[in-house]
Amino acid sequence: MKTSSVLTVLLLASLFASASATADQNYLVPSVVYTDDDKDRLVDDDFGGLELALGNQLTDRFALEGRLGIHQLDGVDDLDMVELGLTGLLNLADDRAVTPYALAGLSVLRTRSVVFNDRLTPAVSAGAGLKLRVSDSPIYGRLEYRLRFSAEDSRNPKDHLVSLGLVIPFGQKSRAMPAPEPMPVVEPDSDQDGVPDTLDQCPGTAAGIAVDARGCPLDSDSDGVIDADDKCPDTVAGAVVDPMGCELDSDADGVVDRLDECPDTTEGVRVDIKGCEIRDVIELKGVNFETNSDRLLSDGSGVLDDAAATLRRYPDLVVEVAGYTDSAGNADYNQGLSERRATTVYNYLVAAGVSADTLSVRGYGEANPIADNATAEGRAINRRVELRLISQD
């Protein structure tokens, strides 16, 4: 009774394994089996047989199989053996050309021999195998070894089984083709600037014009003239510009209105960087020296920088750097001091990029006063350095 119950359980489990499988997880394994039986069976010989397994691949790694094996030896001592069981298989690696697996199972073994009567005994098995794929075909080979223990009184014989079979999937339905990815919805872009019409705030942009996220032509310096038409793309913020994006220069003297201190200069005359006409003498108001010294005071640097910028605009100008003093003190000393101060200005201009070939230095001492040396204010005005234009050709 006990043995019959075990057999019933194994049959139900095998059927459940098949019934619960999905269509693409079922498989059949017909195999040929070589058995090295235990000598305790009183038939110490090797024999062959067939086995059929019905399997269900429950997961990528684990499968469950119901097995039916028939083994027979014909000879002096005939032995017939029938095995019905349930086996679990565990892949030891991801599926590949050769995939190792381990197995364990329970079965019921029916044995009959001329030496003993029919016996129905439970058995347990353990072993390992290899799945062998040689192509992309769903059918593949399987080589397996099992060690089987059966409970036959006190003898508990153990058998060694080696089988070779084919794994044949069945009941497979055609896999549904994956739904095609929906085609992206392309919103209309009438002016083809890369911004769809629904977002385009400047829908009539000309072809090839770079636009911002709103679909409007770029205006990097925000002067109201788009980059494609802007001839002066780095205009200072807030400056008034002409249709080409350049700052206005009403008198066309090369100095924009924003910086022009003499906005009505006659057309064609030379002007300094402030837009004022250059005459025979460029005064350097604000260029002062330490008392009785040729060392410049720092507050004159800006005046000299402007003068250097003007001279660089007109590299053909030939200029004399002229130094003067007031009438106080020894005339010879004042002469030398005026020369040294003129030389200081000369060196500053050359360092600022003015060609030395266009400059000369001369000290005039107390000569050519432009104010009254009798007053402190007049003497301060007379202590000066000027740029005298020798040639404008």
Phi, psi and omega in degrees: 000317179298315180295321179296323179295316178300317180298318179297316179299315181296320179296317179295319180295320179296316179295320179298320179301320180287316185291328185276354184282150172278165189302323185264018178242355180276147176205160180238140181230096169279137185218153166259143189231134172252129183239128169256100188277161180287140181294340179293348176282358178070007174232085186276085181205166177261148179208167184249178180182186179235153178218143176232126180242140175246117190241160176224119177278096186291320178222181178299332184253334190241137177227156178233135184229139165264133186236144172230121180237140178232121183231139186211140175234123177253133181170210180296315179245093181291146176219123174248139182220129177236132182234132176231124186202180180232129186231139173255137181239134181236115176295135180264002179203167175296154183300128180206192184301316176236114184242115178282151176213158175248157182216155173207147182199168174241148179206168171245131186244125175251121180238145178215136180213162175292343182276325182221162181285176179302140176229141177235109187228149174283157179213155174236149182227154171211151180178199182208164180202178178229131170269130188240110178251131179243358179202186178275004180297145177291342178273133179215165182271163179214128176245130191217146173235135176230143170250119187245131176248129176241146183264090178245094183053231182264357186279324179044062182293153177234138182241147175253125183237132174238129183229153176228124184214178177244135176264118185240106175295149178213166178069015181285138172259156178299127178295135178295131177295138179299141180299134180297144178297136181298140177294135179299139178283117181264113179284145180297142178224087191301321182265004174053046178257005179091356178246120183299155183304327183294338180249351188281115178271353177228075191290349184254028183300136179293152181299137175087357181275130177291136183233163176269189184294342178272355182086013180259146181303142181293142174223082191300323182262009174052042180258005179090357178246122184296153184305324183297334182251355189277115178275348179229078191287355183242037181299142178297140181303135177087353182287146176278131186235164177269180182300343178269001178087011180257148181298148181291140174225085191299323181264008174052042180258005180089359177244121184295152184307325182299332183249354188279114178273350177229078191288351183245035181300142178297137182298133175098346181278157177280139179231158174278185186288352176263004176085014181256146185299138176273122179255204185292333183229131172260109181284146180245063181293130182101353176272110184233162182235160173297152182303130178055037184212160175259016181271126182291142168277146189295336184287356178265357185297320182296322178296317180292326178296319178295319179297318179296320179297320179296314181294328178291332177293330183235078184294351179272353179290133174253125191230139172258128175271109187252129179250144181224157173232175171276187186268359181286139176092185183287134184296318180296319179296316180298325178299313180294322180295320180295324179293319181294320179293321177297320178296322178300315179294318177304311181298323180296315182295319178297317179296333180273005173105005177279135182296128179295336181292342182262002184241146171222163185237138176209137175256134181250001178058230184276355186293161174054051177294147178247003177213174184280117179288356181280347180243154178298322180293319180294319180296323179297323180291324182288335177280093190212165169233134181236158172252111183259123181283120178269324182211142176241015183265000000 
